[in-house]
Amino acid sequence: MQRVEAGRAVVALALLVAAGISGVACGPNRVEAARALTGGEPERGRELARRYSCGSCHVIPGVSEDTRKLGPTLEGVARREKLGGQVANTPENMKLWIKDPHAMKRGSAMPKLGVSSDDARDLAAFMYVL
């Protein structure tokens, strides 16, 4: 069963990369790929990014545009090889990073915000369409 899910994740990631390369900003293929990768809803994730005030530290297209931020821009985060420069950028790691950044990278400046597993899933889906 895990092998099937891993296969789906690889296909979804390939769709995401193809969507990014083709210049589709937030097209249906990219949204569907993000849903398949994370099990989350990108549009709900956008609203959660506002609710959790993620834009107070990060530049997030469609959420925050002020470029004077403590954290890195999240634009194109799906195409990065690593999260926090340390862990592989996988859907599971993305969800874990959102829930508990200090468990993923000791000393991370990103605070633990008490994000639920459901919210982390939707936030990760949103990150994968940026």
ZIDA-V613158 format. One record per run of one state. SS is the DSSP state (alpha for helix, beta for strand, coil for the rest). FROM is the first residue (numbers start at 1). TO is the last residue. If there is no record, write none. Layout:
SS:FROM:TO, SS:FROM:TO
This chain:
coil:1:1, alpha:2:21, coil:22:27, alpha:28:38, coil:39:41, alpha:42:51, coil:52:53, alpha:54:56, coil:57:59, beta:60:60, coil:61:63, beta:64:64, coil:65:76, alpha:77:79, coil:80:81, beta:82:83, coil:84:86, beta:87:88, coil:89:90, alpha:91:99, coil:100:100, alpha:101:104, coil:105:116, alpha:117:127, coil:128:130
